[in-house]
Amino acid sequence: MARKKRISTNSVAARLVGGKPLALKLHADGSLVVIRPDGRKAHFDAAQVRAAGQAEDDGSAPPIKQAAS
């Protein structure tokens, strides 16, 4: 069985916010809270985090929508 490539949380967070995050926190439920480069906080649910990780892994770039806060 082929192993999946491991993608860093920092890389996924950067993909989600469109730049290098100032800080981030990955929660046990798979959700991610990121402080954007401009200082605003963004919340992403587990599905959005998985989608961004898969897009990074396979080179596709589906649009990422931010979860309502």
N, CA, C, O and CB atoms as a CASP TS submission, in Angstrom:
PFRMAT TS
TARGET T0000
AUTHOR 0000-0000-0000
METHOD Language model
MODEL 1
PARENT N/A
ATOM      1  N   MET     1       0.851  -1.180   0.000  1.00  0.00           N
ATOM      2  CA  MET     1       0.000   0.000   0.000  1.00  0.00           C
ATOM      3  C   MET     1       0.898   1.245   0.000  1.00  0.00           C
ATOM      4  O   MET     1       1.883   1.313   0.736  1.00  0.00           O
ATOM      5  CB  MET     1      -0.969  -0.003   1.236  1.00  0.00           C
ATOM      6  N   ALA     2       0.550   2.200  -0.817  1.00  0.00           N
ATOM      7  CA  ALA     2       1.327   3.434  -0.910  1.00  0.00           C
ATOM      8  C   ALA     2       1.085   4.315   0.311  1.00  0.00           C
ATOM      9  O   ALA     2      -0.045   4.466   0.776  1.00  0.00           O
ATOM     10  CB  ALA     2       0.974   4.198  -2.198  1.00  0.00           C
ATOM     11  N   ARG     3       2.164   4.888   0.815  1.00  0.00           N
ATOM     12  CA  ARG     3       2.030   5.805   1.948  1.00  0.00           C
ATOM     13  C   ARG     3       1.666   7.184   1.441  1.00  0.00           C
ATOM     14  O   ARG     3       2.113   7.612   0.378  1.00  0.00           O
ATOM     15  CB  ARG     3       3.335   5.860   2.779  1.00  0.00           C
ATOM     16  N   LYS     4       0.838   7.878   2.227  1.00  0.00           N
ATOM     17  CA  LYS     4       0.468   9.246   1.872  1.00  0.00           C
ATOM     18  C   LYS     4       1.593  10.186   2.280  1.00  0.00           C
ATOM     19  O   LYS     4       2.212  10.007   3.329  1.00  0.00           O
ATOM     20  CB  LYS     4      -0.869   9.659   2.549  1.00  0.00           C
ATOM     21  N   LYS     5       1.849  11.168   1.463  1.00  0.00           N
ATOM     22  CA  LYS     5       2.838  12.188   1.777  1.00  0.00           C
ATOM     23  C   LYS     5       2.311  13.038   2.925  1.00  0.00           C
ATOM     24  O   LYS     5       1.158  13.470   2.904  1.00  0.00           O
ATOM     25  CB  LYS     5       3.157  13.066   0.531  1.00  0.00           C
ATOM     26  N   ARG     6       3.145  13.276   3.917  1.00  0.00           N
ATOM     27  CA  ARG     6       2.735  14.089   5.064  1.00  0.00           C
ATOM     28  C   ARG     6       2.940  15.563   4.730  1.00  0.00           C
ATOM     29  O   ARG     6       4.014  15.961   4.278  1.00  0.00           O
ATOM     30  CB  ARG     6       3.535  13.696   6.345  1.00  0.00           C
ATOM     31  N   ILE     7       1.917  16.359   4.952  1.00  0.00           N
ATOM     32  CA  ILE     7       1.956  17.784   4.646  1.00  0.00           C
ATOM     33  C   ILE     7       2.011  18.548   5.969  1.00  0.00           C
ATOM     34  O   ILE     7       1.266  18.232   6.896  1.00  0.00           O
ATOM     35  CB  ILE     7       0.713  18.220   3.785  1.00  0.00           C
ATOM     36  N   SER     8       2.868  19.528   6.061  1.00  0.00           N
ATOM     37  CA  SER     8       2.995  20.273   7.317  1.00  0.00           C
ATOM     38  C   SER     8       1.778  21.170   7.553  1.00  0.00           C
ATOM     39  O   SER     8       1.169  21.689   6.618  1.00  0.00           O
ATOM     40  CB  SER     8       4.280  21.119   7.308  1.00  0.00           C
ATOM     41  N   THR     9       1.453  21.331   8.819  1.00  0.00           N
ATOM     42  CA  THR     9       0.339  22.196   9.206  1.00  0.00           C
ATOM     43  C   THR     9       0.621  23.632   8.786  1.00  0.00           C
ATOM     44  O   THR     9      -0.288  24.347   8.364  1.00  0.00           O
ATOM     45  CB  THR     9       0.090  22.119  10.727  1.00  0.00           C
ATOM     46  N   ASN    10       1.878  24.058   8.900  1.00  0.00           N
ATOM     47  CA  ASN    10       2.238  25.420   8.481  1.00  0.00           C
ATOM     48  C   ASN    10       1.959  25.632   6.999  1.00  0.00           C
ATOM     49  O   ASN    10       1.471  26.688   6.594  1.00  0.00           O
ATOM     50  CB  ASN    10       3.717  25.698   8.778  1.00  0.00           C
ATOM     51  N   SER    11       2.269  24.633   6.205  1.00  0.00           N
ATOM     52  CA  SER    11       2.054  24.727   4.766  1.00  0.00           C
ATOM     53  C   SER    11       0.562  24.804   4.434  1.00  0.00           C
ATOM     54  O   SER    11       0.146  25.583   3.577  1.00  0.00           O
ATOM     55  CB  SER    11       2.693  23.530   4.056  1.00  0.00           C
ATOM     56  N   VAL    12      -0.235  23.987   5.122  1.00  0.00           N
ATOM     57  CA  VAL    12      -1.686  24.008   4.907  1.00  0.00           C
ATOM     58  C   VAL    12      -2.255  25.358   5.338  1.00  0.00           C
ATOM     59  O   VAL    12      -3.084  25.937   4.636  1.00  0.00           O
ATOM     60  CB  VAL    12      -2.378  22.854   5.688  1.00  0.00           C
ATOM     61  N   ALA    13      -1.810  25.858   6.492  1.00  0.00           N
ATOM     62  CA  ALA    13      -2.293  27.154   6.984  1.00  0.00           C
ATOM     63  C   ALA    13      -1.943  28.265   5.994  1.00  0.00           C
ATOM     64  O   ALA    13      -2.768  29.139   5.725  1.00  0.00           O
ATOM     65  CB  ALA    13      -1.690  27.468   8.376  1.00  0.00           C
ATOM     66  N   ALA    14      -0.740  28.235   5.457  1.00  0.00           N
ATOM     67  CA  ALA    14      -0.329  29.251   4.477  1.00  0.00           C
ATOM     68  C   ALA    14      -1.206  29.181   3.235  1.00  0.00           C
ATOM     69  O   ALA    14      -1.562  30.214   2.669  1.00  0.00           O
ATOM     70  CB  ALA    14       1.155  29.067   4.089  1.00  0.00           C
ATOM     71  N   ARG    15      -1.554  27.985   2.813  1.00  0.00           N
ATOM     72  CA  ARG    15      -2.444  27.818   1.647  1.00  0.00           C
ATOM     73  C   ARG    15      -3.830  28.389   1.939  1.00  0.00           C
ATOM     74  O   ARG    15      -4.435  29.041   1.088  1.00  0.00           O
ATOM     75  CB  ARG    15      -2.558  26.321   1.257  1.00  0.00           C
ATOM     76  N   LEU    16      -4.322  28.139   3.139  1.00  0.00           N
ATOM     77  CA  LEU    16      -5.662  28.597   3.499  1.00  0.00           C
ATOM     78  C   LEU    16      -5.772  30.117   3.580  1.00  0.00           C
ATOM     79  O   LEU    16      -6.789  30.685   3.181  1.00  0.00           O
ATOM     80  CB  LEU    16      -6.066  27.995   4.818  1.00  0.00           C
ATOM     81  N   VAL    17      -4.730  30.782   4.095  1.00  0.00           N
ATOM     82  CA  VAL    17      -4.820  32.235   4.284  1.00  0.00           C
ATOM     83  C   VAL    17      -4.088  33.033   3.211  1.00  0.00           C
ATOM     84  O   VAL    17      -4.134  34.263   3.214  1.00  0.00           O
ATOM     85  CB  VAL    17      -4.272  32.604   5.633  1.00  0.00           C
ATOM     86  N   GLY    18      -3.418  32.349   2.302  1.00  0.00           N
ATOM     87  CA  GLY    18      -2.753  33.046   1.205  1.00  0.00           C
ATOM     88  C   GLY    18      -1.485  33.772   1.604  1.00  0.00           C
ATOM     89  O   GLY    18      -1.162  34.811   1.029  1.00  0.00           O
ATOM     90  N   GLY    19      -0.769  33.252   2.567  1.00  0.00           N
ATOM     91  CA  GLY    19       0.485  33.851   3.005  1.00  0.00           C
ATOM     92  C   GLY    19       0.975  33.167   4.266  1.00  0.00           C
ATOM     93  O   GLY    19       0.323  32.262   4.786  1.00  0.00           O
ATOM     94  N   LYS    20       2.123  33.601   4.755  1.00  0.00           N
ATOM     95  CA  LYS    20       2.697  32.996   5.948  1.00  0.00           C
ATOM     96  C   LYS    20       1.904  33.415   7.188  1.00  0.00           C
ATOM     97  O   LYS    20       1.806  34.606   7.483  1.00  0.00           O
ATOM     98  CB  LYS    20       4.181  33.392   6.095  1.00  0.00           C
ATOM     99  N   PRO    21       1.336  32.446   7.918  1.00  0.00           N
ATOM    100  CA  PRO    21       0.555  32.793   9.111  1.00  0.00           C
ATOM    101  C   PRO    21       1.439  33.293  10.244  1.00  0.00           C
ATOM    102  O   PRO    21       2.584  32.864  10.387  1.00  0.00           O
ATOM    103  CB  PRO    21      -0.248  31.591   9.582  1.00  0.00           C
ATOM    104  N   LEU    22       0.899  34.203  11.046  1.00  0.00           N
ATOM    105  CA  LEU    22       1.633  34.687  12.219  1.00  0.00           C
ATOM    106  C   LEU    22       1.623  33.647  13.332  1.00  0.00           C
ATOM    107  O   LEU    22       2.590  33.527  14.084  1.00  0.00           O
ATOM    108  CB  LEU    22       1.031  36.008  12.726  1.00  0.00           C
ATOM    109  N   ALA    23       0.523  32.890  13.436  1.00  0.00           N
ATOM    110  CA  ALA    23       0.385  31.834  14.440  1.00  0.00           C
ATOM    111  C   ALA    23      -0.714  30.892  13.984  1.00  0.00           C
ATOM    112  O   ALA    23      -1.541  31.249  13.146  1.00  0.00           O
ATOM    113  CB  ALA    23       0.070  32.422  15.857  1.00  0.00           C
ATOM    114  N   LEU    24      -0.719  29.687  14.540  1.00  0.00           N
ATOM    115  CA  LEU    24      -1.772  28.740  14.223  1.00  0.00           C
ATOM    116  C   LEU    24      -1.945  27.748  15.356  1.00  0.00           C
ATOM    117  O   LEU    24      -1.040  27.543  16.166  1.00  0.00           O
ATOM    118  CB  LEU    24      -1.467  28.012  12.918  1.00  0.00           C
ATOM    119  N   LYS    25      -3.115  27.137  15.403  1.00  0.00           N
ATOM    120  CA  LYS    25      -3.428  26.123  16.408  1.00  0.00           C
ATOM    121  C   LYS    25      -4.297  25.068  15.747  1.00  0.00           C
ATOM    122  O   LYS    25      -5.398  25.362  15.281  1.00  0.00           O
ATOM    123  CB  LYS    25      -4.144  26.748  17.659  1.00  0.00           C
ATOM    124  N   LEU    26      -3.794  23.823  15.707  1.00  0.00           N
ATOM    125  CA  LEU    26      -4.549  22.698  15.196  1.00  0.00           C
ATOM    126  C   LEU    26      -5.256  22.036  16.369  1.00  0.00           C
ATOM    127  O   LEU    26      -4.609  21.656  17.345  1.00  0.00           O
ATOM    128  CB  LEU    26      -3.629  21.689  14.443  1.00  0.00           C
ATOM    129  N   HIS    27      -6.559  21.896  16.288  1.00  0.00           N
ATOM    130  CA  HIS    27      -7.347  21.316  17.374  1.00  0.00           C
ATOM    131  C   HIS    27      -7.535  19.815  17.166  1.00  0.00           C
ATOM    132  O   HIS    27      -7.379  19.308  16.056  1.00  0.00           O
ATOM    133  CB  HIS    27      -8.712  22.012  17.477  1.00  0.00           C
ATOM    134  N   ALA    28      -7.871  19.112  18.247  1.00  0.00           N
ATOM    135  CA  ALA    28      -8.036  17.655  18.216  1.00  0.00           C
ATOM    136  C   ALA    28      -9.111  17.216  17.225  1.00  0.00           C
ATOM    137  O   ALA    28      -9.027  16.119  16.673  1.00  0.00           O
ATOM    138  CB  ALA    28      -8.382  17.140  19.605  1.00  0.00           C
ATOM    139  N   ASP    29     -10.109  18.050  16.994  1.00  0.00           N
ATOM    140  CA  ASP    29     -11.184  17.693  16.057  1.00  0.00           C
ATOM    141  C   ASP    29     -10.794  17.928  14.596  1.00  0.00           C
ATOM    142  O   ASP    29     -11.603  17.690  13.698  1.00  0.00           O
ATOM    143  CB  ASP    29     -12.438  18.490  16.381  1.00  0.00           C
ATOM    144  N   GLY    30      -9.573  18.391  14.349  1.00  0.00           N
ATOM    145  CA  GLY    30      -9.094  18.623  12.990  1.00  0.00           C
ATOM    146  C   GLY    30      -9.286  20.040  12.493  1.00  0.00           C
ATOM    147  O   GLY    30      -8.823  20.383  11.405  1.00  0.00           O
ATOM    148  N   SER    31      -9.965  20.875  13.279  1.00  0.00           N
ATOM    149  CA  SER    31     -10.137  22.274  12.872  1.00  0.00           C
ATOM    150  C   SER    31      -8.837  23.038  13.113  1.00  0.00           C
ATOM    151  O   SER    31      -7.970  22.601  13.870  1.00  0.00           O
ATOM    152  CB  SER    31     -11.315  22.939  13.646  1.00  0.00           C
ATOM    153  N   LEU    32      -8.727  24.164  12.467  1.00  0.00           N
ATOM    154  CA  LEU    32      -7.503  24.955  12.525  1.00  0.00           C
ATOM    155  C   LEU    32      -7.862  26.424  12.707  1.00  0.00           C
ATOM    156  O   LEU    32      -8.730  26.951  12.011  1.00  0.00           O
ATOM    157  CB  LEU    32      -6.647  24.751  11.247  1.00  0.00           C
ATOM    158  N   VAL    33      -7.188  27.077  13.643  1.00  0.00           N
ATOM    159  CA  VAL    33      -7.326  28.518  13.840  1.00  0.00           C
ATOM    160  C   VAL    33      -5.998  29.139  13.419  1.00  0.00           C
ATOM    161  O   VAL    33      -4.932  28.715  13.865  1.00  0.00           O
ATOM    162  CB  VAL    33      -7.698  28.883  15.344  1.00  0.00           C
ATOM    163  N   VAL    34      -6.077  30.142  12.559  1.00  0.00           N
ATOM    164  CA  VAL    34      -4.879  30.756  11.996  1.00  0.00           C
ATOM    165  C   VAL    34      -4.953  32.266  12.175  1.00  0.00           C
ATOM    166  O   VAL    34      -6.004  32.870  11.957  1.00  0.00           O
ATOM    167  CB  VAL    34      -4.717  30.390  10.499  1.00  0.00           C
ATOM    168  N   ILE    35      -3.841  32.874  12.571  1.00  0.00           N
ATOM    169  CA  ILE    35      -3.724  34.325  12.555  1.00  0.00           C
ATOM    170  C   ILE    35      -3.102  34.690  11.212  1.00  0.00           C
ATOM    171  O   ILE    35      -1.947  34.368  10.931  1.00  0.00           O
ATOM    172  CB  ILE    35      -2.862  34.866  13.773  1.00  0.00           C
ATOM    173  N   ARG    36      -3.897  35.370  10.394  1.00  0.00           N
ATOM    174  CA  ARG    36      -3.470  35.753   9.040  1.00  0.00           C
ATOM    175  C   ARG    36      -2.284  36.719   9.096  1.00  0.00           C
ATOM    176  O   ARG    36      -2.013  37.314  10.139  1.00  0.00           O
ATOM    177  CB  ARG    36      -4.645  36.399   8.266  1.00  0.00           C
ATOM    178  N   PRO    37      -1.581  36.873   7.974  1.00  0.00           N
ATOM    179  CA  PRO    37      -0.459  37.815   7.935  1.00  0.00           C
ATOM    180  C   PRO    37      -0.839  39.249   8.325  1.00  0.00           C
ATOM    181  O   PRO    37       0.003  40.006   8.808  1.00  0.00           O
ATOM    182  CB  PRO    37       0.138  37.821   6.557  1.00  0.00           C
ATOM    183  N   ASP    38      -2.115  39.619   8.112  1.00  0.00           N
ATOM    184  CA  ASP    38      -2.547  40.981   8.462  1.00  0.00           C
ATOM    185  C   ASP    38      -3.064  41.085   9.897  1.00  0.00           C
ATOM    186  O   ASP    38      -3.530  42.146  10.311  1.00  0.00           O
ATOM    187  CB  ASP    38      -3.631  41.443   7.500  1.00  0.00           C
ATOM    188  N   GLY    39      -2.985  39.976  10.667  1.00  0.00           N
ATOM    189  CA  GLY    39      -3.363  40.002  12.075  1.00  0.00           C
ATOM    190  C   GLY    39      -4.782  39.544  12.375  1.00  0.00           C
ATOM    191  O   GLY    39      -5.150  39.424  13.544  1.00  0.00           O
ATOM    192  N   ARG    40      -5.588  39.285  11.351  1.00  0.00           N
ATOM    193  CA  ARG    40      -6.964  38.820  11.580  1.00  0.00           C
ATOM    194  C   ARG    40      -6.977  37.318  11.851  1.00  0.00           C
ATOM    195  O   ARG    40      -6.153  36.577  11.314  1.00  0.00           O
ATOM    196  CB  ARG    40      -7.865  39.151  10.363  1.00  0.00           C
ATOM    197  N   LYS    41      -7.914  36.875  12.686  1.00  0.00           N
ATOM    198  CA  LYS    41      -8.052  35.462  13.021  1.00  0.00           C
ATOM    199  C   LYS    41      -9.004  34.789  12.030  1.00  0.00           C
ATOM    200  O   LYS    41     -10.033  35.351  11.656  1.00  0.00           O
ATOM    201  CB  LYS    41      -8.562  35.289  14.476  1.00  0.00           C
ATOM    202  N   ALA    42      -8.640  33.576  11.615  1.00  0.00           N
ATOM    203  CA  ALA    42      -9.479  32.797  10.706  1.00  0.00           C
ATOM    204  C   ALA    42      -9.676  31.404  11.289  1.00  0.00           C
ATOM    205  O   ALA    42      -8.738  30.807  11.817  1.00  0.00           O
ATOM    206  CB  ALA    42      -8.846  32.719   9.283  1.00  0.00           C
ATOM    207  N   HIS    43     -10.896  30.891  11.191  1.00  0.00           N
ATOM    208  CA  HIS    43     -11.241  29.553  11.664  1.00  0.00           C
ATOM    209  C   HIS    43     -11.556  28.678  10.459  1.00  0.00           C
ATOM    210  O   HIS    43     -12.304  29.092   9.574  1.00  0.00           O
ATOM    211  CB  HIS    43     -12.447  29.595  12.653  1.00  0.00           C
ATOM    212  N   PHE    44     -10.992  27.470  10.415  1.00  0.00           N
ATOM    213  CA  PHE    44     -11.255  26.523   9.341  1.00  0.00           C
ATOM    214  C   PHE    44     -11.679  25.196   9.957  1.00  0.00           C
ATOM    215  O   PHE    44     -11.047  24.714  10.897  1.00  0.00           O
ATOM    216  CB  PHE    44     -10.005  26.343   8.429  1.00  0.00           C
ATOM    217  N   ASP    45     -12.743  24.609   9.431  1.00  0.00           N
ATOM    218  CA  ASP    45     -13.191  23.321   9.971  1.00  0.00           C
ATOM    219  C   ASP    45     -12.321  22.195   9.400  1.00  0.00           C
ATOM    220  O   ASP    45     -11.514  22.414   8.496  1.00  0.00           O
ATOM    221  CB  ASP    45     -14.699  23.074   9.639  1.00  0.00           C
ATOM    222  N   ALA    46     -12.501  20.989   9.946  1.00  0.00           N
ATOM    223  CA  ALA    46     -11.663  19.853   9.565  1.00  0.00           C
ATOM    224  C   ALA    46     -11.746  19.550   8.073  1.00  0.00           C
ATOM    225  O   ALA    46     -10.737  19.194   7.464  1.00  0.00           O
ATOM    226  CB  ALA    46     -12.062  18.625  10.358  1.00  0.00           C
ATOM    227  N   ALA    47     -12.925  19.684   7.474  1.00  0.00           N
ATOM    228  CA  ALA    47     -13.081  19.414   6.043  1.00  0.00           C
ATOM    229  C   ALA    47     -12.266  20.393   5.203  1.00  0.00           C
ATOM    230  O   ALA    47     -11.653  19.998   4.211  1.00  0.00           O
ATOM    231  CB  ALA    47     -14.559  19.489   5.645  1.00  0.00           C
ATOM    232  N   GLN    48     -12.256  21.655   5.590  1.00  0.00           N
ATOM    233  CA  GLN    48     -11.478  22.661   4.856  1.00  0.00           C
ATOM    234  C   GLN    48      -9.980  22.382   4.987  1.00  0.00           C
ATOM    235  O   GLN    48      -9.232  22.541   4.023  1.00  0.00           O
ATOM    236  CB  GLN    48     -11.803  24.083   5.373  1.00  0.00           C
ATOM    237  N   VAL    49      -9.545  21.969   6.170  1.00  0.00           N
ATOM    238  CA  VAL    49      -8.133  21.661   6.397  1.00  0.00           C
ATOM    239  C   VAL    49      -7.727  20.459   5.543  1.00  0.00           C
ATOM    240  O   VAL    49      -6.670  20.475   4.912  1.00  0.00           O
ATOM    241  CB  VAL    49      -7.863  21.380   7.904  1.00  0.00           C
ATOM    242  N   ARG    50      -8.568  19.413   5.520  1.00  0.00           N
ATOM    243  CA  ARG    50      -8.283  18.238   4.694  1.00  0.00           C
ATOM    244  C   ARG    50      -8.221  18.608   3.219  1.00  0.00           C
ATOM    245  O   ARG    50      -7.325  18.157   2.505  1.00  0.00           O
ATOM    246  CB  ARG    50      -9.343  17.157   4.918  1.00  0.00           C
ATOM    247  N   ALA    51      -9.165  19.425   2.755  1.00  0.00           N
ATOM    248  CA  ALA    51      -9.194  19.835   1.344  1.00  0.00           C
ATOM    249  C   ALA    51      -7.928  20.601   0.966  1.00  0.00           C
ATOM    250  O   ALA    51      -7.370  20.388  -0.110  1.00  0.00           O
ATOM    251  CB  ALA    51     -10.434  20.700   1.063  1.00  0.00           C
ATOM    252  N   ALA    52      -7.480  21.484   1.841  1.00  0.00           N
ATOM    253  CA  ALA    52      -6.261  22.256   1.562  1.00  0.00           C
ATOM    254  C   ALA    52      -5.041  21.346   1.549  1.00  0.00           C
ATOM    255  O   ALA    52      -4.135  21.536   0.738  1.00  0.00           O
ATOM    256  CB  ALA    52      -6.074  23.375   2.606  1.00  0.00           C
ATOM    257  N   GLY    53      -5.012  20.370   2.432  1.00  0.00           N
ATOM    258  CA  GLY    53      -3.908  19.418   2.463  1.00  0.00           C
ATOM    259  C   GLY    53      -3.882  18.541   1.233  1.00  0.00           C
ATOM    260  O   GLY    53      -2.811  18.268   0.691  1.00  0.00           O
ATOM    261  N   GLN    54      -5.041  18.095   0.781  1.00  0.00           N
ATOM    262  CA  GLN    54      -5.114  17.270  -0.420  1.00  0.00           C
ATOM    263  C   GLN    54      -4.740  18.077  -1.650  1.00  0.00           C
ATOM    264  O   GLN    54      -4.065  17.566  -2.545  1.00  0.00           O
ATOM    265  CB  GLN    54      -6.515  16.680  -0.582  1.00  0.00           C
ATOM    266  N   ALA    55      -5.166  19.321  -1.706  1.00  0.00           N
ATOM    267  CA  ALA    55      -4.828  20.181  -2.844  1.00  0.00           C
ATOM    268  C   ALA    55      -3.324  20.370  -2.918  1.00  0.00           C
ATOM    269  O   ALA    55      -2.745  20.378  -4.004  1.00  0.00           O
ATOM    270  CB  ALA    55      -5.537  21.550  -2.733  1.00  0.00           C
ATOM    271  N   GLU    56      -2.695  20.521  -1.761  1.00  0.00           N
ATOM    272  CA  GLU    56      -1.247  20.692  -1.728  1.00  0.00           C
ATOM    273  C   GLU    56      -0.559  19.415  -2.182  1.00  0.00           C
ATOM    274  O   GLU    56       0.458  19.459  -2.874  1.00  0.00           O
ATOM    275  CB  GLU    56      -0.776  21.083  -0.319  1.00  0.00           C
ATOM    276  N   ASP    57      -1.119  18.275  -1.787  1.00  0.00           N
ATOM    277  CA  ASP    57      -0.527  16.984  -2.101  1.00  0.00           C
ATOM    278  C   ASP    57      -0.614  16.658  -3.582  1.00  0.00           C
ATOM    279  O   ASP    57       0.349  16.156  -4.162  1.00  0.00           O
ATOM    280  CB  ASP    57      -1.197  15.901  -1.300  1.00  0.00           C
ATOM    281  N   ASP    58      -1.766  16.938  -4.207  1.00  0.00           N
ATOM    282  CA  ASP    58      -1.936  16.551  -5.609  1.00  0.00           C
ATOM    283  C   ASP    58      -1.763  17.698  -6.602  1.00  0.00           C
ATOM    284  O   ASP    58      -1.865  17.491  -7.811  1.00  0.00           O
ATOM    285  CB  ASP    58      -3.287  15.950  -5.795  1.00  0.00           C
ATOM    286  N   GLY    59      -1.506  18.897  -6.104  1.00  0.00           N
ATOM    287  CA  GLY    59      -1.250  20.028  -6.987  1.00  0.00           C
ATOM    288  C   GLY    59      -2.482  20.770  -7.445  1.00  0.00           C
ATOM    289  O   GLY    59      -2.360  21.796  -8.115  1.00  0.00           O
ATOM    290  N   SER    60      -3.683  20.282  -7.101  1.00  0.00           N
ATOM    291  CA  SER    60      -4.889  21.006  -7.482  1.00  0.00           C
ATOM    292  C   SER    60      -5.102  22.171  -6.520  1.00  0.00           C
ATOM    293  O   SER    60      -4.475  22.230  -5.462  1.00  0.00           O
ATOM    294  CB  SER    60      -6.123  20.064  -7.490  1.00  0.00           C
ATOM    295  N   ALA    61      -5.957  23.065  -6.875  1.00  0.00           N
ATOM    296  CA  ALA    61      -6.175  24.235  -6.020  1.00  0.00           C
ATOM    297  C   ALA    61      -7.652  24.604  -5.966  1.00  0.00           C
ATOM    298  O   ALA    61      -8.057  25.611  -6.545  1.00  0.00           O
ATOM    299  CB  ALA    61      -5.353  25.428  -6.524  1.00  0.00           C
ATOM    300  N   PRO    62      -8.464  23.796  -5.275  1.00  0.00           N
ATOM    301  CA  PRO    62      -9.877  24.176  -5.167  1.00  0.00           C
ATOM    302  C   PRO    62     -10.038  25.403  -4.297  1.00  0.00           C
ATOM    303  O   PRO    62      -9.226  25.630  -3.400  1.00  0.00           O
ATOM    304  CB  PRO    62     -10.709  23.023  -4.602  1.00  0.00           C
ATOM    305  N   PRO    63     -11.066  26.201  -4.540  1.00  0.00           N
ATOM    306  CA  PRO    63     -11.258  27.382  -3.693  1.00  0.00           C
ATOM    307  C   PRO    63     -11.565  26.969  -2.263  1.00  0.00           C
ATOM    308  O   PRO    63     -12.309  26.015  -2.036  1.00  0.00           O
ATOM    309  CB  PRO    63     -12.389  28.269  -4.242  1.00  0.00           C
ATOM    310  N   ILE    64     -11.001  27.676  -1.306  1.00  0.00           N
ATOM    311  CA  ILE    64     -11.220  27.403   0.110  1.00  0.00           C
ATOM    312  C   ILE    64     -12.121  28.497   0.641  1.00  0.00           C
ATOM    313  O   ILE    64     -11.823  29.683   0.499  1.00  0.00           O
ATOM    314  CB  ILE    64      -9.870  27.333   0.910  1.00  0.00           C
ATOM    315  N   LYS    65     -13.218  28.100   1.252  1.00  0.00           N
ATOM    316  CA  LYS    65     -14.144  29.067   1.855  1.00  0.00           C
ATOM    317  C   LYS    65     -13.972  29.030   3.353  1.00  0.00           C
ATOM    318  O   LYS    65     -13.916  27.958   3.956  1.00  0.00           O
ATOM    319  CB  LYS    65     -15.620  28.769   1.464  1.00  0.00           C
ATOM    320  N   GLN    66     -13.887  30.214   3.959  1.00  0.00           N
ATOM    321  CA  GLN    66     -13.713  30.297   5.398  1.00  0.00           C
ATOM    322  C   GLN    66     -15.019  29.967   6.123  1.00  0.00           C
ATOM    323  O   GLN    66     -16.097  30.399   5.714  1.00  0.00           O
ATOM    324  CB  GLN    66     -13.219  31.692   5.793  1.00  0.00           C
ATOM    325  N   ALA    67     -14.903  29.201   7.195  1.00  0.00           N
ATOM    326  CA  ALA    67     -16.075  28.862   7.998  1.00  0.00           C
ATOM    327  C   ALA    67     -16.597  30.115   8.684  1.00  0.00           C
ATOM    328  O   ALA    67     -15.829  31.016   9.021  1.00  0.00           O
ATOM    329  CB  ALA    67     -15.736  27.768   9.042  1.00  0.00           C
ATOM    330  N   ALA    68     -17.896  30.165   8.886  1.00  0.00           N
ATOM    331  CA  ALA    68     -18.491  31.296   9.601  1.00  0.00           C
ATOM    332  C   ALA    68     -18.030  31.271  11.050  1.00  0.00           C
ATOM    333  O   ALA    68     -17.970  30.210  11.671  1.00  0.00           O
ATOM    334  CB  ALA    68     -20.044  31.259   9.518  1.00  0.00           C
ATOM    335  N   SER    69     -17.705  32.441  11.587  1.00  0.00           N
ATOM    336  CA  SER    69     -17.240  32.471  12.972  1.00  0.00           C
ATOM    337  C   SER    69     -18.325  32.817  13.930  1.00  0.00           C
ATOM    338  O   SER    69     -18.087  32.881  15.136  1.00  0.00           O
ATOM    339  CB  SER    69     -16.126  33.437  13.129  1.00  0.00           C
TER
END
